Amino acid sequence: MSSSETGLFGAALLGLSLLAGCAHAEIACPAKAAGGGTLSGAQVFDGPPEELASLAPDGDEGVSWDLKGYRDNPRELYLVCEYADGAKQNMRLPKDVSECTVAGKGEVTARCN
């Protein structure tokens, strides 16, 4: 391999490692709150949840939010997990999240990716 090919190969590896570092894992509400309450639902907020700016879900089936249009939003988005015992857990979402969904009737799940 020539030195220019080696340099290009190294640059490609560096680029891939940087991209891998930017990827986020799926964000999901824990099935149970610290006090033992089971997950009953979730909401997405534009800004801190105490400002009460909850986003209306998109679509007709289930509950989902298409968040791609919020990537340039200067405010942060939050997933608020809601539990049967009244507990709530707030999670700040990364800017590159595309969608959040809540599913299930007996065993509820809420996740963003």
PDB file as gemmi writes it, atoms N, CA and C in Angstrom:
CRYST1    1.000    1.000    1.000  90.00  90.00  90.00 P 1                      
ATOM      1  N   MET A   1       0.852  -1.166   0.000  1.00  0.00           N  
ATOM      2  CA  MET A   1       0.000   0.000   0.000  1.00  0.00           C  
ATOM      3  C   MET A   1       0.900   1.232   0.000  1.00  0.00           C  
ATOM      4  N   SER A   2       0.617   2.184  -0.892  1.00  0.00           N  
ATOM      5  CA  SER A   2       1.422   3.401  -0.959  1.00  0.00           C  
ATOM      6  C   SER A   2       1.099   4.299   0.228  1.00  0.00           C  
ATOM      7  N   SER A   3       1.934   5.301   0.436  1.00  0.00           N  
ATOM      8  CA  SER A   3       1.705   6.200   1.571  1.00  0.00           C  
ATOM      9  C   SER A   3       0.409   6.989   1.410  1.00  0.00           C  
ATOM     10  N   SER A   4       0.040   7.338   0.168  1.00  0.00           N  
ATOM     11  CA  SER A   4      -1.219   8.071  -0.028  1.00  0.00           C  
ATOM     12  C   SER A   4      -2.415   7.157   0.245  1.00  0.00           C  
ATOM     13  N   GLU A   5      -2.310   5.875  -0.139  1.00  0.00           N  
ATOM     14  CA  GLU A   5      -3.390   4.924   0.147  1.00  0.00           C  
ATOM     15  C   GLU A   5      -3.502   4.682   1.647  1.00  0.00           C  
ATOM     16  N   THR A   6      -2.358   4.595   2.317  1.00  0.00           N  
ATOM     17  CA  THR A   6      -2.356   4.403   3.766  1.00  0.00           C  
ATOM     18  C   THR A   6      -3.012   5.594   4.461  1.00  0.00           C  
ATOM     19  N   GLY A   7      -2.699   6.796   3.973  1.00  0.00           N  
ATOM     20  CA  GLY A   7      -3.294   8.001   4.549  1.00  0.00           C  
ATOM     21  C   GLY A   7      -4.800   8.038   4.358  1.00  0.00           C  
ATOM     22  N   LEU A   8      -5.260   7.664   3.162  1.00  0.00           N  
ATOM     23  CA  LEU A   8      -6.700   7.630   2.898  1.00  0.00           C  
ATOM     24  C   LEU A   8      -7.388   6.580   3.755  1.00  0.00           C  
ATOM     25  N   PHE A   9      -6.751   5.420   3.893  1.00  0.00           N  
ATOM     26  CA  PHE A   9      -7.311   4.348   4.711  1.00  0.00           C  
ATOM     27  C   PHE A   9      -7.428   4.802   6.167  1.00  0.00           C  
ATOM     28  N   GLY A  10      -6.385   5.448   6.665  1.00  0.00           N  
ATOM     29  CA  GLY A  10      -6.402   5.949   8.044  1.00  0.00           C  
ATOM     30  C   GLY A  10      -7.486   6.999   8.245  1.00  0.00           C  
ATOM     31  N   ALA A  11      -7.640   7.889   7.263  1.00  0.00           N  
ATOM     32  CA  ALA A  11      -8.676   8.921   7.357  1.00  0.00           C  
ATOM     33  C   ALA A  11     -10.066   8.292   7.348  1.00  0.00           C  
ATOM     34  N   ALA A  12     -10.245   7.256   6.526  1.00  0.00           N  
ATOM     35  CA  ALA A  12     -11.539   6.569   6.477  1.00  0.00           C  
ATOM     36  C   ALA A  12     -11.844   5.901   7.816  1.00  0.00           C  
ATOM     37  N   LEU A  13     -10.846   5.255   8.407  1.00  0.00           N  
ATOM     38  CA  LEU A  13     -11.054   4.621   9.714  1.00  0.00           C  
ATOM     39  C   LEU A  13     -11.388   5.655  10.783  1.00  0.00           C  
ATOM     40  N   LEU A  14     -10.703   6.783  10.759  1.00  0.00           N  
ATOM     41  CA  LEU A  14     -10.982   7.844  11.720  1.00  0.00           C  
ATOM     42  C   LEU A  14     -12.412   8.350  11.542  1.00  0.00           C  
ATOM     43  N   GLY A  15     -12.826   8.555  10.298  1.00  0.00           N  
ATOM     44  CA  GLY A  15     -14.191   9.014  10.032  1.00  0.00           C  
ATOM     45  C   GLY A  15     -15.228   8.034  10.533  1.00  0.00           C  
ATOM     46  N   LEU A  16     -14.999   6.746  10.306  1.00  0.00           N  
ATOM     47  CA  LEU A  16     -15.941   5.733  10.786  1.00  0.00           C  
ATOM     48  C   LEU A  16     -16.001   5.702  12.305  1.00  0.00           C  
ATOM     49  N   SER A  17     -14.864   5.841  12.954  1.00  0.00           N  
ATOM     50  CA  SER A  17     -14.872   5.810  14.415  1.00  0.00           C  
ATOM     51  C   SER A  17     -15.573   7.039  14.977  1.00  0.00           C  
ATOM     52  N   LEU A  18     -15.432   8.187  14.321  1.00  0.00           N  
ATOM     53  CA  LEU A  18     -16.139   9.385  14.780  1.00  0.00           C  
ATOM     54  C   LEU A  18     -17.638   9.229  14.595  1.00  0.00           C  
ATOM     55  N   LEU A  19     -18.048   8.653  13.458  1.00  0.00           N  
ATOM     56  CA  LEU A  19     -19.473   8.419  13.238  1.00  0.00           C  
ATOM     57  C   LEU A  19     -20.028   7.453  14.268  1.00  0.00           C  
ATOM     58  N   ALA A  20     -19.299   6.418  14.575  1.00  0.00           N  
ATOM     59  CA  ALA A  20     -19.759   5.447  15.566  1.00  0.00           C  
ATOM     60  C   ALA A  20     -19.893   6.107  16.928  1.00  0.00           C  
ATOM     61  N   GLY A  21     -19.004   7.025  17.241  1.00  0.00           N  
ATOM     62  CA  GLY A  21     -19.069   7.717  18.522  1.00  0.00           C  
ATOM     63  C   GLY A  21     -20.261   8.643  18.624  1.00  0.00           C  
ATOM     64  N   CYS A  22     -20.784   9.111  17.484  1.00  0.00           N  
ATOM     65  CA  CYS A  22     -21.922  10.026  17.486  1.00  0.00           C  
ATOM     66  C   CYS A  22     -23.252   9.295  17.596  1.00  0.00           C  
ATOM     67  N   ALA A  23     -23.269   8.037  17.231  1.00  0.00           N  
ATOM     68  CA  ALA A  23     -24.524   7.290  17.263  1.00  0.00           C  
ATOM     69  C   ALA A  23     -24.978   7.124  18.705  1.00  0.00           C  
ATOM     70  N   HIS A  24     -26.271   7.196  18.908  1.00  0.00           N  
ATOM     71  CA  HIS A  24     -26.793   7.022  20.257  1.00  0.00           C  
ATOM     72  C   HIS A  24     -27.531   5.699  20.361  1.00  0.00           C  
ATOM     73  N   ALA A  25     -27.569   5.198  21.539  1.00  0.00           N  
ATOM     74  CA  ALA A  25     -28.323   3.976  21.802  1.00  0.00           C  
ATOM     75  C   ALA A  25     -29.799   4.330  21.919  1.00  0.00           C  
ATOM     76  N   GLU A  26     -30.630   3.341  21.765  1.00  0.00           N  
ATOM     77  CA  GLU A  26     -32.057   3.558  21.956  1.00  0.00           C  
ATOM     78  C   GLU A  26     -32.298   4.026  23.387  1.00  0.00           C  
ATOM     79  N   ILE A  27     -33.183   4.975  23.543  1.00  0.00           N  
ATOM     80  CA  ILE A  27     -33.541   5.495  24.864  1.00  0.00           C  
ATOM     81  C   ILE A  27     -34.905   4.928  25.205  1.00  0.00           C  
ATOM     82  N   ALA A  28     -35.007   4.289  26.352  1.00  0.00           N  
ATOM     83  CA  ALA A  28     -36.271   3.661  26.729  1.00  0.00           C  
ATOM     84  C   ALA A  28     -36.583   3.938  28.192  1.00  0.00           C  
ATOM     85  N   CYS A  29     -37.863   4.048  28.481  1.00  0.00           N  
ATOM     86  CA  CYS A  29     -38.295   4.200  29.868  1.00  0.00           C  
ATOM     87  C   CYS A  29     -38.103   2.876  30.596  1.00  0.00           C  
ATOM     88  N   PRO A  30     -37.612   2.915  31.822  1.00  0.00           N  
ATOM     89  CA  PRO A  30     -37.559   1.688  32.615  1.00  0.00           C  
ATOM     90  C   PRO A  30     -38.976   1.146  32.833  1.00  0.00           C  
ATOM     91  N   ALA A  31     -39.129  -0.160  32.862  1.00  0.00           N  
ATOM     92  CA  ALA A  31     -40.441  -0.785  33.039  1.00  0.00           C  
ATOM     93  C   ALA A  31     -41.041  -0.468  34.404  1.00  0.00           C  
ATOM     94  N   LYS A  32     -40.182  -0.220  35.391  1.00  0.00           N  
ATOM     95  CA  LYS A  32     -40.654   0.092  36.747  1.00  0.00           C  
ATOM     96  C   LYS A  32     -39.941   1.324  37.281  1.00  0.00           C  
ATOM     97  N   ALA A  33     -40.682   2.122  38.044  1.00  0.00           N  
ATOM     98  CA  ALA A  33     -40.102   3.282  38.722  1.00  0.00           C  
ATOM     99  C   ALA A  33     -39.333   2.807  39.943  1.00  0.00           C  
ATOM    100  N   ALA A  34     -38.540   3.687  40.518  1.00  0.00           N  
ATOM    101  CA  ALA A  34     -37.764   3.342  41.711  1.00  0.00           C  
ATOM    102  C   ALA A  34     -38.673   2.851  42.838  1.00  0.00           C  
ATOM    103  N   GLY A  35     -39.882   3.405  42.929  1.00  0.00           N  
ATOM    104  CA  GLY A  35     -40.826   3.005  43.969  1.00  0.00           C  
ATOM    105  C   GLY A  35     -41.613   1.755  43.631  1.00  0.00           C  
ATOM    106  N   GLY A  36     -41.405   1.203  42.438  1.00  0.00           N  
ATOM    107  CA  GLY A  36     -42.065  -0.041  42.063  1.00  0.00           C  
ATOM    108  C   GLY A  36     -43.251   0.108  41.133  1.00  0.00           C  
ATOM    109  N   GLY A  37     -43.680   1.336  40.846  1.00  0.00           N  
ATOM    110  CA  GLY A  37     -44.809   1.529  39.938  1.00  0.00           C  
ATOM    111  C   GLY A  37     -44.452   1.099  38.523  1.00  0.00           C  
ATOM    112  N   THR A  38     -45.420   0.515  37.823  1.00  0.00           N  
ATOM    113  CA  THR A  38     -45.171   0.069  36.451  1.00  0.00           C  
ATOM    114  C   THR A  38     -45.414   1.209  35.468  1.00  0.00           C  
ATOM    115  N   LEU A  39     -44.702   1.151  34.354  1.00  0.00           N  
ATOM    116  CA  LEU A  39     -44.816   2.173  33.318  1.00  0.00           C  
ATOM    117  C   LEU A  39     -46.239   2.197  32.777  1.00  0.00           C  
ATOM    118  N   SER A  40     -46.843   3.380  32.754  1.00  0.00           N  
ATOM    119  CA  SER A  40     -48.214   3.499  32.261  1.00  0.00           C  
ATOM    120  C   SER A  40     -48.316   4.360  31.010  1.00  0.00           C  
ATOM    121  N   GLY A  41     -47.272   5.116  30.688  1.00  0.00           N  
ATOM    122  CA  GLY A  41     -47.300   5.962  29.500  1.00  0.00           C  
ATOM    123  C   GLY A  41     -46.092   6.868  29.458  1.00  0.00           C  
ATOM    124  N   ALA A  42     -46.066   7.735  28.458  1.00  0.00           N  
ATOM    125  CA  ALA A  42     -44.961   8.679  28.317  1.00  0.00           C  
ATOM    126  C   ALA A  42     -45.421   9.846  27.461  1.00  0.00           C  
ATOM    127  N   GLN A  43     -44.719  10.953  27.593  1.00  0.00           N  
ATOM    128  CA  GLN A  43     -44.962  12.142  26.792  1.00  0.00           C  
ATOM    129  C   GLN A  43     -43.623  12.708  26.344  1.00  0.00           C  
ATOM    130  N   VAL A  44     -43.659  13.480  25.260  1.00  0.00           N  
ATOM    131  CA  VAL A  44     -42.469  14.178  24.785  1.00  0.00           C  
ATOM    132  C   VAL A  44     -42.722  15.673  24.957  1.00  0.00           C  
ATOM    133  N   PHE A  45     -41.716  16.372  25.491  1.00  0.00           N  
ATOM    134  CA  PHE A  45     -41.828  17.800  25.761  1.00  0.00           C  
ATOM    135  C   PHE A  45     -40.784  18.583  24.980  1.00  0.00           C  
ATOM    136  N   ASP A  46     -41.197  19.755  24.498  1.00  0.00           N  
ATOM    137  CA  ASP A  46     -40.305  20.710  23.845  1.00  0.00           C  
ATOM    138  C   ASP A  46     -39.824  21.664  24.929  1.00  0.00           C  
ATOM    139  N   GLY A  47     -38.668  21.384  25.472  1.00  0.00           N  
ATOM    140  CA  GLY A  47     -38.144  22.155  26.593  1.00  0.00           C  
ATOM    141  C   GLY A  47     -38.374  21.407  27.892  1.00  0.00           C  
ATOM    142  N   PRO A  48     -37.917  21.971  28.993  1.00  0.00           N  
ATOM    143  CA  PRO A  48     -38.070  21.308  30.291  1.00  0.00           C  
ATOM    144  C   PRO A  48     -39.544  20.996  30.586  1.00  0.00           C  
ATOM    145  N   PRO A  49     -39.833  19.803  31.097  1.00  0.00           N  
ATOM    146  CA  PRO A  49     -41.230  19.408  31.347  1.00  0.00           C  
ATOM    147  C   PRO A  49     -41.999  20.373  32.248  1.00  0.00           C  
ATOM    148  N   GLU A  50     -41.310  21.056  33.156  1.00  0.00           N  
ATOM    149  CA  GLU A  50     -42.014  21.987  34.043  1.00  0.00           C  
ATOM    150  C   GLU A  50     -42.603  23.176  33.282  1.00  0.00           C  
ATOM    151  N   GLU A  51     -42.173  23.383  32.034  1.00  0.00           N  
ATOM    152  CA  GLU A  51     -42.755  24.441  31.202  1.00  0.00           C  
ATOM    153  C   GLU A  51     -44.053  23.994  30.532  1.00  0.00           C  
ATOM    154  N   LEU A  52     -44.394  22.714  30.666  1.00  0.00           N  
ATOM    155  CA  LEU A  52     -45.664  22.140  30.191  1.00  0.00           C  
ATOM    156  C   LEU A  52     -45.869  22.238  28.677  1.00  0.00           C  
ATOM    157  N   ALA A  53     -44.792  22.225  27.896  1.00  0.00           N  
ATOM    158  CA  ALA A  53     -44.903  22.296  26.433  1.00  0.00           C  
ATOM    159  C   ALA A  53     -44.858  20.887  25.841  1.00  0.00           C  
ATOM    160  N   SER A  54     -45.883  20.086  26.155  1.00  0.00           N  
ATOM    161  CA  SER A  54     -45.909  18.719  25.628  1.00  0.00           C  
ATOM    162  C   SER A  54     -46.276  18.748  24.150  1.00  0.00           C  
ATOM    163  N   LEU A  55     -45.674  17.848  23.395  1.00  0.00           N  
ATOM    164  CA  LEU A  55     -45.935  17.752  21.963  1.00  0.00           C  
ATOM    165  C   LEU A  55     -47.087  16.787  21.718  1.00  0.00           C  
ATOM    166  N   ALA A  56     -47.964  17.130  20.797  1.00  0.00           N  
ATOM    167  CA  ALA A  56     -49.056  16.229  20.424  1.00  0.00           C  
ATOM    168  C   ALA A  56     -48.481  15.074  19.614  1.00  0.00           C  
ATOM    169  N   PRO A  57     -48.935  13.845  19.880  1.00  0.00           N  
ATOM    170  CA  PRO A  57     -48.444  12.699  19.106  1.00  0.00           C  
ATOM    171  C   PRO A  57     -48.858  12.809  17.635  1.00  0.00           C  
ATOM    172  N   ASP A  58     -48.074  12.165  16.768  1.00  0.00           N  
ATOM    173  CA  ASP A  58     -48.370  12.088  15.337  1.00  0.00           C  
ATOM    174  C   ASP A  58     -49.030  10.753  15.035  1.00  0.00           C  
ATOM    175  N   GLY A  59     -49.737  10.681  13.949  1.00  0.00           N  
ATOM    176  CA  GLY A  59     -50.261   9.404  13.466  1.00  0.00           C  
ATOM    177  C   GLY A  59     -51.533   8.966  14.153  1.00  0.00           C  
ATOM    178  N   ASP A  60     -52.147   7.958  13.545  1.00  0.00           N  
ATOM    179  CA  ASP A  60     -53.420   7.441  14.035  1.00  0.00           C  
ATOM    180  C   ASP A  60     -53.261   6.164  14.851  1.00  0.00           C  
ATOM    181  N   GLU A  61     -52.199   5.415  14.607  1.00  0.00           N  
ATOM    182  CA  GLU A  61     -52.022   4.134  15.281  1.00  0.00           C  
ATOM    183  C   GLU A  61     -51.026   4.269  16.422  1.00  0.00           C  
ATOM    184  N   GLY A  62     -51.455   3.907  17.621  1.00  0.00           N  
ATOM    185  CA  GLY A  62     -50.565   3.996  18.768  1.00  0.00           C  
ATOM    186  C   GLY A  62     -50.223   5.437  19.073  1.00  0.00           C  
ATOM    187  N   VAL A  63     -49.184   5.615  19.828  1.00  0.00           N  
ATOM    188  CA  VAL A  63     -48.726   6.954  20.176  1.00  0.00           C  
ATOM    189  C   VAL A  63     -47.286   7.071  19.709  1.00  0.00           C  
ATOM    190  N   SER A  64     -47.047   7.997  18.788  1.00  0.00           N  
ATOM    191  CA  SER A  64     -45.682   8.202  18.312  1.00  0.00           C  
ATOM    192  C   SER A  64     -45.470   9.672  17.978  1.00  0.00           C  
ATOM    193  N   TRP A  65     -44.226  10.068  18.042  1.00  0.00           N  
ATOM    194  CA  TRP A  65     -43.823  11.430  17.724  1.00  0.00           C  
ATOM    195  C   TRP A  65     -42.707  11.364  16.693  1.00  0.00           C  
ATOM    196  N   ASP A  66     -42.881  12.048  15.572  1.00  0.00           N  
ATOM    197  CA  ASP A  66     -41.831  12.182  14.565  1.00  0.00           C  
ATOM    198  C   ASP A  66     -41.041  13.433  14.944  1.00  0.00           C  
ATOM    199  N   LEU A  67     -39.792  13.252  15.337  1.00  0.00           N  
ATOM    200  CA  LEU A  67     -39.001  14.355  15.885  1.00  0.00           C  
ATOM    201  C   LEU A  67     -37.945  14.896  14.927  1.00  0.00           C  
ATOM    202  N   LYS A  68     -37.922  14.407  13.699  1.00  0.00           N  
ATOM    203  CA  LYS A  68     -36.894  14.861  12.754  1.00  0.00           C  
ATOM    204  C   LYS A  68     -36.958  16.375  12.530  1.00  0.00           C  
ATOM    205  N   GLY A  69     -38.136  16.952  12.562  1.00  0.00           N  
ATOM    206  CA  GLY A  69     -38.291  18.392  12.359  1.00  0.00           C  
ATOM    207  C   GLY A  69     -37.807  19.242  13.524  1.00  0.00           C  
ATOM    208  N   TYR A  70     -37.433  18.614  14.617  1.00  0.00           N  
ATOM    209  CA  TYR A  70     -36.981  19.348  15.806  1.00  0.00           C  
ATOM    210  C   TYR A  70     -35.461  19.380  15.936  1.00  0.00           C  
ATOM    211  N   ARG A  71     -34.741  18.819  14.978  1.00  0.00           N  
ATOM    212  CA  ARG A  71     -33.276  18.737  15.101  1.00  0.00           C  
ATOM    213  C   ARG A  71     -32.607  20.104  15.162  1.00  0.00           C  
ATOM    214  N   ASP A  72     -33.183  21.095  14.494  1.00  0.00           N  
ATOM    215  CA  ASP A  72     -32.601  22.442  14.517  1.00  0.00           C  
ATOM    216  C   ASP A  72     -33.216  23.315  15.609  1.00  0.00           C  
ATOM    217  N   ASN A  73     -34.089  22.742  16.391  1.00  0.00           N  
ATOM    218  CA  ASN A  73     -34.740  23.467  17.480  1.00  0.00           C  
ATOM    219  C   ASN A  73     -33.691  23.812  18.545  1.00  0.00           C  
ATOM    220  N   PRO A  74     -33.595  25.065  18.955  1.00  0.00           N  
ATOM    221  CA  PRO A  74     -32.603  25.408  19.986  1.00  0.00           C  
ATOM    222  C   PRO A  74     -32.963  24.847  21.367  1.00  0.00           C  
ATOM    223  N   ARG A  75     -34.224  24.494  21.554  1.00  0.00           N  
ATOM    224  CA  ARG A  75     -34.647  23.936  22.842  1.00  0.00           C  
ATOM    225  C   ARG A  75     -34.397  22.432  22.860  1.00  0.00           C  
ATOM    226  N   GLU A  76     -34.218  21.891  24.042  1.00  0.00           N  
ATOM    227  CA  GLU A  76     -34.007  20.451  24.175  1.00  0.00           C  
ATOM    228  C   GLU A  76     -35.351  19.740  24.285  1.00  0.00           C  
ATOM    229  N   LEU A  77     -35.387  18.501  23.802  1.00  0.00           N  
ATOM    230  CA  LEU A  77     -36.576  17.666  23.920  1.00  0.00           C  
ATOM    231  C   LEU A  77     -36.388  16.702  25.084  1.00  0.00           C  
ATOM    232  N   TYR A  78     -37.495  16.366  25.734  1.00  0.00           N  
ATOM    233  CA  TYR A  78     -37.467  15.449  26.877  1.00  0.00           C  
ATOM    234  C   TYR A  78     -38.509  14.359  26.695  1.00  0.00           C  
ATOM    235  N   LEU A  79     -38.149  13.148  27.068  1.00  0.00           N  
ATOM    236  CA  LEU A  79     -39.091  12.049  27.198  1.00  0.00           C  
ATOM    237  C   LEU A  79     -39.429  11.956  28.677  1.00  0.00           C  
ATOM    238  N   VAL A  80     -40.713  12.012  29.002  1.00  0.00           N  
ATOM    239  CA  VAL A  80     -41.149  11.901  30.393  1.00  0.00           C  
ATOM    240  C   VAL A  80     -41.890  10.578  30.548  1.00  0.00           C  
ATOM    241  N   CYS A  81     -41.299   9.686  31.324  1.00  0.00           N  
ATOM    242  CA  CYS A  81     -41.880   8.374  31.596  1.00  0.00           C  
ATOM    243  C   CYS A  81     -42.856   8.526  32.761  1.00  0.00           C  
ATOM    244  N   GLU A  82     -44.058   7.987  32.599  1.00  0.00           N  
ATOM    245  CA  GLU A  82     -45.100   8.118  33.620  1.00  0.00           C  
ATOM    246  C   GLU A  82     -45.445   6.738  34.172  1.00  0.00           C  
ATOM    247  N   TYR A  83     -45.563   6.652  35.492  1.00  0.00           N  
ATOM    248  CA  TYR A  83     -45.771   5.370  36.163  1.00  0.00           C  
ATOM    249  C   TYR A  83     -47.097   5.342  36.910  1.00  0.00           C  
ATOM    250  N   ALA A  84     -47.621   4.132  37.091  1.00  0.00           N  
ATOM    251  CA  ALA A  84     -48.928   3.934  37.716  1.00  0.00           C  
ATOM    252  C   ALA A  84     -48.987   4.492  39.138  1.00  0.00           C  
ATOM    253  N   ASP A  85     -47.848   4.570  39.818  1.00  0.00           N  
ATOM    254  CA  ASP A  85     -47.844   5.096  41.188  1.00  0.00           C  
ATOM    255  C   ASP A  85     -47.696   6.620  41.233  1.00  0.00           C  
ATOM    256  N   GLY A  86     -47.746   7.279  40.061  1.00  0.00           N  
ATOM    257  CA  GLY A  86     -47.638   8.733  39.995  1.00  0.00           C  
ATOM    258  C   GLY A  86     -46.224   9.244  39.789  1.00  0.00           C  
ATOM    259  N   ALA A  87     -45.249   8.364  39.864  1.00  0.00           N  
ATOM    260  CA  ALA A  87     -43.857   8.774  39.661  1.00  0.00           C  
ATOM    261  C   ALA A  87     -43.632   9.152  38.198  1.00  0.00           C  
ATOM    262  N   LYS A  88     -42.656  10.027  37.979  1.00  0.00           N  
ATOM    263  CA  LYS A  88     -42.261  10.423  36.627  1.00  0.00           C  
ATOM    264  C   LYS A  88     -40.746  10.441  36.557  1.00  0.00           C  
ATOM    265  N   GLN A  89     -40.231  10.114  35.390  1.00  0.00           N  
ATOM    266  CA  GLN A  89     -38.789  10.180  35.161  1.00  0.00           C  
ATOM    267  C   GLN A  89     -38.559  10.956  33.875  1.00  0.00           C  
ATOM    268  N   ASN A  90     -37.767  12.022  33.952  1.00  0.00           N  
ATOM    269  CA  ASN A  90     -37.469  12.865  32.794  1.00  0.00           C  
ATOM    270  C   ASN A  90     -36.138  12.453  32.185  1.00  0.00           C  
ATOM    271  N   MET A  91     -36.118  12.329  30.853  1.00  0.00           N  
ATOM    272  CA  MET A  91     -34.879  12.010  30.144  1.00  0.00           C  
ATOM    273  C   MET A  91     -34.695  12.993  29.000  1.00  0.00           C  
ATOM    274  N   ARG A  92     -33.575  13.700  29.007  1.00  0.00           N  
ATOM    275  CA  ARG A  92     -33.267  14.618  27.907  1.00  0.00           C  
ATOM    276  C   ARG A  92     -32.886  13.786  26.688  1.00  0.00           C  
ATOM    277  N   LEU A  93     -33.427  14.156  25.533  1.00  0.00           N  
ATOM    278  CA  LEU A  93     -33.179  13.403  24.308  1.00  0.00           C  
ATOM    279  C   LEU A  93     -32.047  14.035  23.504  1.00  0.00           C  
ATOM    280  N   PRO A  94     -31.201  13.208  22.885  1.00  0.00           N  
ATOM    281  CA  PRO A  94     -30.164  13.755  22.008  1.00  0.00           C  
ATOM    282  C   PRO A  94     -30.795  14.401  20.773  1.00  0.00           C  
ATOM    283  N   LYS A  95     -30.095  15.337  20.167  1.00  0.00           N  
ATOM    284  CA  LYS A  95     -30.616  16.070  19.004  1.00  0.00           C  
ATOM    285  C   LYS A  95     -30.903  15.167  17.808  1.00  0.00           C  
ATOM    286  N   ASP A  96     -30.220  14.027  17.704  1.00  0.00           N  
ATOM    287  CA  ASP A  96     -30.395  13.188  16.520  1.00  0.00           C  
ATOM    288  C   ASP A  96     -31.489  12.127  16.668  1.00  0.00           C  
ATOM    289  N   VAL A  97     -32.299  12.208  17.713  1.00  0.00           N  
ATOM    290  CA  VAL A  97     -33.419  11.274  17.856  1.00  0.00           C  
ATOM    291  C   VAL A  97     -34.435  11.563  16.756  1.00  0.00           C  
ATOM    292  N   SER A  98     -34.932  10.514  16.125  1.00  0.00           N  
ATOM    293  CA  SER A  98     -35.877  10.663  15.018  1.00  0.00           C  
ATOM    294  C   SER A  98     -37.324  10.445  15.428  1.00  0.00           C  
ATOM    295  N   GLU A  99     -37.535   9.538  16.385  1.00  0.00           N  
ATOM    296  CA  GLU A  99     -38.903   9.146  16.706  1.00  0.00           C  
ATOM    297  C   GLU A  99     -38.982   8.606  18.128  1.00  0.00           C  
ATOM    298  N   CYS A 100     -40.121   8.833  18.764  1.00  0.00           N  
ATOM    299  CA  CYS A 100     -40.434   8.206  20.046  1.00  0.00           C  
ATOM    300  C   CYS A 100     -41.778   7.503  19.895  1.00  0.00           C  
ATOM    301  N   THR A 101     -41.912   6.343  20.535  1.00  0.00           N  
ATOM    302  CA  THR A 101     -43.174   5.603  20.476  1.00  0.00           C  
ATOM    303  C   THR A 101     -43.526   5.054  21.855  1.00  0.00           C  
ATOM    304  N   VAL A 102     -44.822   4.971  22.094  1.00  0.00           N  
ATOM    305  CA  VAL A 102     -45.362   4.311  23.284  1.00  0.00           C  
ATOM    306  C   VAL A 102     -46.277   3.219  22.763  1.00  0.00           C  
ATOM    307  N   ALA A 103     -46.103   2.006  23.263  1.00  0.00           N  
ATOM    308  CA  ALA A 103     -46.898   0.881  22.770  1.00  0.00           C  
ATOM    309  C   ALA A 103     -47.287  -0.033  23.921  1.00  0.00           C  
ATOM    310  N   GLY A 104     -48.333  -0.811  23.696  1.00  0.00           N  
ATOM    311  CA  GLY A 104     -48.746  -1.828  24.653  1.00  0.00           C  
ATOM    312  C   GLY A 104     -49.968  -1.426  25.443  1.00  0.00           C  
ATOM    313  N   LYS A 105     -50.699  -2.429  25.864  1.00  0.00           N  
ATOM    314  CA  LYS A 105     -51.875  -2.197  26.702  1.00  0.00           C  
ATOM    315  C   LYS A 105     -51.637  -2.729  28.103  1.00  0.00           C  
ATOM    316  N   GLY A 106     -51.177  -3.962  28.235  1.00  0.00           N  
ATOM    317  CA  GLY A 106     -50.885  -4.519  29.547  1.00  0.00           C  
ATOM    318  C   GLY A 106     -49.496  -4.126  29.997  1.00  0.00           C  
ATOM    319  N   GLU A 107     -48.526  -4.457  29.170  1.00  0.00           N  
ATOM    320  CA  GLU A 107     -47.136  -4.102  29.455  1.00  0.00           C  
ATOM    321  C   GLU A 107     -46.741  -2.980  28.502  1.00  0.00           C  
ATOM    322  N   VAL A 108     -46.647  -1.779  29.024  1.00  0.00           N  
ATOM    323  CA  VAL A 108     -46.381  -0.591  28.211  1.00  0.00           C  
ATOM    324  C   VAL A 108     -44.877  -0.431  28.009  1.00  0.00           C  
ATOM    325  N   THR A 109     -44.492  -0.029  26.804  1.00  0.00           N  
ATOM    326  CA  THR A 109     -43.104   0.325  26.518  1.00  0.00           C  
ATOM    327  C   THR A 109     -43.078   1.725  25.927  1.00  0.00           C  
ATOM    328  N   ALA A 110     -42.015   2.448  26.196  1.00  0.00           N  
ATOM    329  CA  ALA A 110     -41.811   3.779  25.618  1.00  0.00           C  
ATOM    330  C   ALA A 110     -40.345   3.879  25.252  1.00  0.00           C  
ATOM    331  N   ARG A 111     -40.076   4.188  23.969  1.00  0.00           N  
ATOM    332  CA  ARG A 111     -38.677   4.265  23.527  1.00  0.00           C  
ATOM    333  C   ARG A 111     -38.517   5.293  22.425  1.00  0.00           C  
ATOM    334  N   CYS A 112     -37.291   5.785  22.322  1.00  0.00           N  
ATOM    335  CA  CYS A 112     -36.931   6.749  21.282  1.00  0.00           C  
ATOM    336  C   CYS A 112     -35.675   6.248  20.584  1.00  0.00           C  
ATOM    337  N   ASN A 113     -35.610   6.496  19.296  1.00  0.00           N  
ATOM    338  CA  ASN A 113     -34.398   6.152  18.550  1.00  0.00           C  
ATOM    339  C   ASN A 113     -34.206   7.115  17.400  1.00  0.00           C  
TER     340      ASN A 113                                                      
END                                                                             
